[in-house]
Amino acid sequence: MREVVLEDEVKEDPAPTPAILEACCDSRESVRNAVAGGASRVEVCGRGSLHCGGLTPSPTLVSLCLGECAASAVEVVALVRVRGGDFVYCREEVEEMCAEIRSLRKVGCRAFALGCLAGDGGVDLEATATLVAAARAPAGAAGGAGDLELEGDGDVVVVFHRAVDEVLRRTTDLQKMHRLVEALRRLTVNRILSSGGGQTARGG
């Protein structure tokens, strides 16, 4: 899996970046094995949901996984995905994912992989912004899917997940992709997780 880190400034002559190994896990045991195997971070999804690309994990599972990683520098990222299939969500589904994010925040989760697409195949920036706002809202803040005015939490990490590969498969317009990256950066998305439009990172 490839990753794009979104920064405000381009640094000249950057130092080589060490390889990052991220493991997708759907159980406490798989997280423990990933940490023992040298993973840099783990993305946690719901139990038994890897076959469909992963779904939102329960707060209990995320809490246990955070405990497994507490003694290490391994980052725990919770996937936020209410159902399998495409990434085009109705308002009720966006509201449900916001509620899931708030529940995960309550157990200490500080990193989320999320993303929404529009019916035309592009990124649904409004729905994605709503999820980002829920992720960055002050801990314990109440509110629904429309609460975009909440003050952002800079310590939370937001990753736009592989929904972006659906966009990449539909276009080869580099300027369009650059505008997309800039739009996600303005939404305070920290990273983009992508296989380059392929089924695997090697293929993309």
Residue frames as qw, qx, qy, qz and C-alpha x, y, z in Angstrom:
[[0.000, 0.886, 0.464, 0.000, 0.00, 0.00, 0.00],
 [0.416, 0.301, -0.013, 0.858, 1.28, 3.43, -0.91],
 [0.263, -0.773, -0.462, 0.348, 0.78, 6.51, 1.16],
 [0.278, 0.598, 0.092, 0.746, 0.74, 10.21, 0.36],
 [0.384, -0.531, -0.452, 0.605, 1.51, 12.50, 3.29],
 [0.152, 0.823, 0.322, 0.443, -0.11, 15.91, 2.91],
 [0.494, -0.414, -0.215, 0.734, 2.01, 18.83, 4.16],
 [0.123, 0.929, 0.216, -0.274, 1.66, 22.60, 3.93],
 [0.094, 0.863, -0.415, -0.274, 5.18, 23.11, 2.58],
 [0.932, 0.316, -0.128, 0.120, 7.39, 21.19, 0.20],
 [0.536, -0.733, 0.354, 0.226, 10.78, 20.49, 1.76],
 [0.574, 0.704, -0.414, -0.068, 13.81, 20.53, -0.49],
 [0.408, 0.433, -0.778, 0.202, 16.29, 17.63, -0.40],
 [0.772, -0.436, 0.130, -0.444, 14.16, 15.53, 1.95],
 [0.209, -0.445, 0.864, -0.108, 15.90, 12.82, 3.90],
 [0.422, 0.001, -0.849, -0.319, 15.10, 9.26, 2.83],
 [0.658, -0.295, 0.193, -0.666, 11.90, 8.05, 4.46],
 [0.164, -0.204, 0.959, -0.109, 12.12, 4.66, 6.15],
 [0.385, -0.176, -0.775, -0.469, 9.69, 2.04, 4.90],
 [0.467, -0.138, 0.438, -0.756, 6.38, 1.95, 6.75],
 [0.247, -0.098, -0.949, -0.171, 4.71, -1.41, 7.27],
 [0.495, -0.075, 0.253, -0.828, 0.98, -1.14, 7.92],
 [0.072, -0.083, -0.993, -0.051, -1.07, -4.22, 8.75],
 [0.563, -0.241, -0.213, -0.761, -4.84, -4.58, 8.38],
 [0.123, 0.029, -0.924, 0.360, -6.18, -6.41, 11.42],
 [0.545, -0.381, -0.342, -0.664, -9.62, -7.55, 12.54],
 [0.814, -0.469, -0.342, -0.009, -8.78, -9.02, 15.95],
 [0.420, -0.853, 0.307, -0.047, -6.69, -8.40, 19.04],
 [0.847, -0.201, 0.415, 0.265, -4.58, -11.45, 18.19],
 [0.677, 0.551, 0.238, 0.427, -3.79, -10.20, 14.68],
 [0.002, -0.955, 0.133, -0.264, -2.75, -6.82, 16.11],
 [0.663, -0.638, 0.386, 0.070, -0.47, -8.58, 18.61],
 [0.839, 0.106, 0.395, 0.359, 1.08, -10.60, 15.78],
 [0.444, 0.811, 0.119, 0.362, 1.51, -7.48, 13.64],
 [0.261, -0.920, 0.264, -0.127, 3.33, -5.66, 16.44],
 [0.769, -0.401, 0.465, 0.179, 5.58, -8.68, 17.03],
 [0.768, 0.348, 0.395, 0.365, 6.27, -8.84, 13.29],
 [0.421, -0.207, 0.140, 0.872, 7.51, -5.26, 13.13],
 [0.151, 0.742, 0.540, 0.367, 4.48, -3.34, 11.87],
 [0.206, 0.141, -0.133, 0.959, 4.77, 0.46, 12.03],
 [0.423, 0.031, 0.247, -0.871, 1.02, 0.91, 12.35],
 [0.117, 0.243, 0.961, 0.056, -2.13, -1.18, 12.28],
 [0.416, -0.082, -0.209, -0.881, -5.47, -0.42, 10.69],
 [0.192, 0.119, 0.906, -0.358, -8.22, -2.05, 12.72],
 [0.472, -0.071, -0.413, -0.776, -11.49, -3.09, 11.11],
 [0.753, -0.211, 0.236, -0.577, -14.50, -5.04, 12.31],
 [0.478, -0.239, 0.845, -0.028, -14.17, -8.72, 13.12],
 [0.549, 0.265, 0.783, 0.121, -14.58, -10.92, 10.04],
 [0.393, 0.837, 0.227, -0.306, -14.91, -7.96, 7.66],
 [0.265, -0.548, 0.543, 0.578, -11.61, -8.19, 5.79],
 [0.454, 0.248, 0.791, 0.327, -13.29, -10.13, 2.96],
 [0.245, 0.829, 0.477, 0.158, -15.30, -7.03, 2.01],
 [0.368, 0.608, -0.063, 0.701, -12.48, -4.53, 2.51],
 [0.310, -0.107, -0.576, 0.748, -13.17, -3.93, 6.18],
 [0.283, -0.750, -0.422, -0.423, -15.90, -2.24, 8.23],
 [0.175, -0.703, 0.317, -0.612, -15.88, -0.02, 11.31],
 [0.488, -0.018, -0.812, 0.319, -14.61, -1.96, 14.35],
 [0.515, -0.737, -0.424, -0.107, -16.38, -1.91, 17.70],
 [0.133, -0.857, 0.304, -0.395, -15.15, 0.46, 20.41],
 [0.834, -0.461, 0.299, -0.056, -14.32, -2.59, 22.55],
 [0.901, 0.223, 0.134, 0.346, -12.06, -4.07, 19.87],
 [0.362, 0.775, -0.127, 0.503, -10.32, -0.74, 19.27],
 [0.453, -0.792, 0.286, -0.294, -9.77, -0.28, 23.00],
 [0.919, -0.250, 0.279, 0.119, -8.18, -3.73, 23.25],
 [0.763, 0.464, 0.080, 0.442, -5.98, -3.03, 20.22],
 [0.034, 0.881, -0.201, 0.427, -4.86, 0.28, 21.70],
 [0.703, -0.625, 0.320, -0.114, -3.85, -1.67, 24.79],
 [0.936, 0.086, 0.199, 0.276, -1.83, -4.11, 22.70],
 [0.574, 0.587, 0.028, 0.570, 0.10, -1.19, 21.16],
 [0.330, -0.938, -0.052, -0.099, 0.44, 0.93, 24.30],
 [0.681, -0.587, 0.280, 0.336, 3.99, -0.21, 25.05],
 [0.612, 0.101, 0.465, 0.632, 5.21, 0.39, 21.50],
 [0.039, 0.431, -0.128, -0.892, 5.27, 3.22, 18.98],
 [0.106, 0.257, 0.852, 0.443, 2.78, 1.41, 16.74],
 [0.312, 0.099, 0.045, -0.944, -0.06, 3.68, 15.64],
 [0.244, 0.360, 0.896, -0.090, -3.61, 2.32, 15.73],
 [0.250, 0.116, -0.288, -0.917, -5.86, 3.56, 12.92],
 [0.435, 0.321, 0.771, -0.337, -9.57, 2.71, 13.01],
 [0.035, 0.187, 0.694, 0.694, -11.33, 2.17, 9.71],
 [0.344, 0.378, 0.428, -0.746, -14.62, 4.06, 9.41],
 [0.292, 0.081, -0.698, -0.649, -16.88, 2.31, 6.91],
 [0.575, -0.030, 0.420, -0.702, -20.50, 1.61, 7.66],
 [0.874, 0.251, 0.350, -0.227, -21.05, -1.07, 5.01],
 [0.549, -0.128, 0.641, 0.521, -19.41, -2.95, 2.17],
 [0.478, 0.715, 0.483, 0.165, -19.83, -2.15, -1.49],
 [0.399, 0.634, 0.081, 0.657, -19.17, 1.30, -2.90],
 [0.381, -0.241, -0.378, 0.809, -18.16, 4.43, -1.00],
 [0.174, -0.358, -0.266, -0.878, -21.19, 6.54, -2.00],
 [0.186, -0.307, -0.808, 0.468, -23.13, 7.17, 1.18],
 [0.196, -0.732, -0.457, -0.466, -26.51, 8.69, 1.94],
 [0.146, -0.670, 0.262, -0.679, -26.94, 11.26, 4.71],
 [0.832, -0.469, 0.059, -0.291, -28.12, 8.65, 7.21],
 [0.934, 0.050, -0.156, 0.317, -25.01, 6.55, 6.61],
 [0.352, 0.551, -0.272, 0.706, -22.78, 9.60, 7.08],
 [0.476, -0.635, 0.179, -0.581, -24.56, 10.35, 10.35],
 [0.962, -0.267, -0.047, -0.043, -24.04, 6.74, 11.47],
 [0.774, 0.261, -0.226, 0.530, -20.31, 6.95, 10.70],
 [0.004, -0.660, 0.252, -0.708, -20.07, 10.20, 12.67],
 [0.751, -0.528, 0.117, -0.378, -21.64, 8.42, 15.63],
 [0.965, -0.009, -0.130, 0.225, -19.15, 5.56, 15.21],
 [0.474, 0.518, -0.273, 0.658, -16.26, 8.04, 15.20],
 [0.335, -0.666, 0.234, -0.624, -17.50, 9.67, 18.40],
 [0.924, -0.349, 0.028, -0.151, -17.75, 6.25, 20.07],
 [0.869, 0.191, -0.166, 0.426, -14.20, 5.40, 19.01],
 [0.164, 0.668, -0.263, 0.676, -12.90, 8.75, 20.26],
 [0.628, -0.631, 0.122, -0.439, -14.35, 7.95, 23.68],
 [0.957, -0.252, 0.068, 0.125, -12.12, 4.87, 24.01],
 [0.458, -0.693, 0.331, 0.448, -9.01, 6.83, 23.06],
 [0.698, 0.341, 0.455, 0.435, -8.74, 6.33, 19.31],
 [0.098, -0.778, 0.080, 0.616, -6.78, 9.18, 17.70],
 [0.008, 0.368, -0.660, -0.655, -6.45, 8.05, 14.07],
 [0.644, 0.414, 0.532, -0.361, -9.15, 7.29, 11.51],
 [0.144, -0.091, 0.729, 0.663, -9.22, 6.02, 7.93],
 [0.377, 0.596, 0.574, -0.417, -12.30, 7.36, 6.16],
 [0.026, -0.238, 0.491, 0.838, -13.60, 8.70, 2.87],
 [0.510, 0.536, 0.580, -0.341, -16.71, 9.24, 0.78],
 [0.221, 0.002, 0.624, 0.750, -17.29, 9.31, -2.97],
 [0.435, 0.392, 0.116, -0.802, -19.91, 11.12, -5.02],
 [0.773, 0.358, 0.491, -0.180, -22.19, 9.51, -7.57],
 [0.564, 0.799, -0.166, -0.127, -20.14, 10.94, -10.45],
 [0.916, 0.152, -0.180, 0.325, -17.07, 9.02, -9.34],
 [0.255, 0.624, -0.335, 0.658, -15.29, 11.92, -7.65],
 [0.324, -0.128, -0.707, 0.616, -14.70, 12.54, -3.96],
 [0.306, -0.787, -0.452, -0.288, -17.70, 13.73, -1.96],
 [0.324, 0.332, -0.379, 0.801, -15.92, 16.59, -0.24],
 [0.451, -0.497, 0.066, -0.739, -18.94, 17.65, 1.82],
 [0.914, -0.312, -0.189, -0.179, -19.53, 14.20, 3.30],
 [0.767, 0.127, -0.366, 0.511, -15.80, 13.68, 3.85],
 [0.064, 0.485, -0.270, 0.829, -15.57, 17.07, 5.58],
 [0.687, -0.492, -0.040, -0.534, -18.39, 16.02, 7.88],
 [0.942, -0.177, -0.250, 0.139, -16.51, 12.88, 8.92],
 [0.536, 0.318, -0.318, 0.715, -13.27, 14.83, 9.38],
 [0.247, -0.571, 0.146, -0.769, -15.11, 17.30, 11.60],
 [0.860, -0.422, -0.109, -0.266, -16.44, 14.46, 13.75],
 [0.870, 0.032, -0.284, 0.402, -12.94, 13.01, 14.05],
 [0.400, 0.304, -0.246, 0.829, -11.40, 16.34, 15.04],
 [0.420, -0.723, -0.198, -0.512, -14.19, 17.50, 17.34],
 [0.154, -0.535, 0.623, -0.549, -13.23, 18.09, 20.98],
 [0.277, -0.034, -0.953, 0.114, -13.44, 14.82, 22.92],
 [0.006, 0.410, 0.788, -0.460, -16.96, 14.23, 24.19],
 [0.234, 0.239, -0.092, -0.938, -18.52, 16.85, 21.92],
 [0.478, 0.422, 0.748, -0.184, -22.07, 16.09, 20.92],
 [0.304, 0.570, -0.197, -0.738, -23.64, 16.84, 17.62],
 [0.818, 0.376, 0.423, -0.107, -24.83, 15.45, 14.33],
 [0.735, 0.222, 0.392, 0.507, -23.47, 15.17, 10.84],
 [0.298, 0.843, 0.213, 0.395, -23.78, 18.88, 10.15],
 [0.478, -0.854, 0.009, 0.202, -21.48, 20.10, 12.94],
 [0.740, 0.435, -0.007, 0.514, -18.71, 21.52, 10.75],
 [0.008, -0.884, 0.128, -0.450, -18.06, 24.49, 13.01],
 [0.823, -0.558, 0.002, 0.108, -16.41, 22.48, 15.79],
 [0.049, -0.867, 0.492, 0.063, -12.84, 23.46, 16.59],
 [0.837, 0.342, -0.427, -0.004, -10.37, 21.01, 15.07],
 [0.764, -0.564, 0.306, 0.063, -8.25, 18.66, 17.15],
 [0.386, 0.774, -0.489, -0.112, -4.77, 18.82, 15.68],
 [0.320, -0.451, 0.827, -0.099, -3.61, 15.67, 17.48],
 [0.789, 0.246, 0.519, -0.218, -6.03, 13.45, 15.57],
 [0.125, -0.318, 0.729, 0.593, -4.74, 11.80, 12.38],
 [0.696, 0.469, 0.313, -0.444, -7.15, 11.56, 9.44],
 [0.259, -0.232, 0.799, 0.491, -6.40, 9.24, 6.53],
 [0.686, 0.384, -0.078, -0.614, -8.38, 9.22, 3.28],
 [0.663, -0.168, 0.729, 0.023, -8.59, 5.50, 2.59],
 [0.322, -0.078, 0.785, 0.524, -8.55, 3.45, -0.59],
 [0.410, 0.731, 0.500, -0.220, -11.77, 4.98, -1.86],
 [0.076, 0.790, -0.295, -0.532, -9.33, 7.26, -3.71],
 [0.296, -0.193, 0.840, 0.412, -8.36, 4.29, -5.89],
 [0.407, 0.594, 0.693, -0.025, -11.88, 4.29, -7.32],
 [0.192, 0.915, 0.012, -0.356, -11.20, 7.85, -8.49],
 [0.196, -0.598, 0.641, 0.439, -7.80, 6.93, -9.90],
 [0.452, 0.137, 0.851, 0.231, -9.33, 4.15, -11.98],
 [0.365, 0.765, 0.526, -0.070, -11.63, 6.67, -13.66],
 [0.232, 0.971, -0.044, -0.031, -9.13, 9.35, -14.66],
 [0.799, 0.027, 0.028, 0.600, -5.58, 9.88, -15.87],
 [0.127, 0.862, 0.071, 0.486, -5.84, 13.68, -15.55],
 [0.603, -0.066, -0.444, 0.660, -2.91, 14.63, -13.33],
 [0.044, -0.313, 0.105, -0.943, -4.20, 18.18, -12.81],
 [0.665, -0.439, -0.299, -0.526, -7.51, 16.79, -11.58],
 [0.814, -0.267, -0.455, 0.243, -5.69, 14.54, -9.13],
 [0.372, 0.144, -0.308, 0.864, -3.55, 17.46, -7.95],
 [0.335, -0.412, -0.047, -0.846, -6.73, 19.47, -7.27],
 [0.799, -0.384, -0.409, -0.214, -8.13, 16.52, -5.36],
 [0.688, -0.100, -0.446, 0.564, -5.03, 16.27, -3.17],
 [0.103, 0.248, -0.175, 0.947, -5.18, 20.01, -2.49],
 [0.554, -0.442, -0.235, -0.666, -8.88, 19.79, -1.60],
 [0.829, -0.338, -0.439, 0.072, -8.21, 16.98, 0.87],
 [0.502, 0.060, -0.365, 0.782, -5.33, 18.92, 2.38],
 [0.181, -0.376, 0.029, -0.909, -7.69, 21.87, 2.95],
 [0.750, -0.427, -0.306, -0.401, -10.02, 19.49, 4.77],
 [0.318, -0.675, 0.599, -0.291, -7.05, 18.74, 7.11],
 [0.998, 0.049, -0.017, -0.028, -6.65, 15.18, 5.83],
 [0.411, -0.745, 0.494, 0.178, -3.15, 14.08, 6.89],
 [0.247, -0.310, 0.853, 0.340, -2.54, 11.13, 4.60],
 [0.767, 0.316, -0.151, -0.537, -3.95, 9.36, 1.55],
 [0.543, -0.228, 0.808, 0.033, -3.80, 5.58, 1.44],
 [0.687, 0.563, -0.117, -0.445, -3.68, 4.25, -2.11],
 [0.763, -0.078, 0.580, 0.274, -2.57, 1.36, -4.29],
 [0.086, -0.388, 0.474, 0.786, -2.14, 3.75, -7.22],
 [0.631, 0.299, -0.160, -0.697, -5.44, 2.68, -8.75],
 [0.499, 0.211, -0.825, -0.164, -4.44, -0.99, -8.90],
 [0.819, -0.398, -0.343, -0.232, -5.77, -3.90, -6.90],
 [0.795, -0.428, -0.118, 0.414, -2.41, -3.99, -5.09],
 [0.162, -0.894, 0.194, 0.370, 0.34, -1.43, -4.52],
 [0.469, -0.266, 0.675, 0.504, 2.64, -3.47, -6.76],
 [0.405, 0.493, 0.702, 0.317, 0.01, -3.46, -9.51],
 [0.095, 0.951, 0.295, -0.012, -0.59, 0.29, -9.17]]
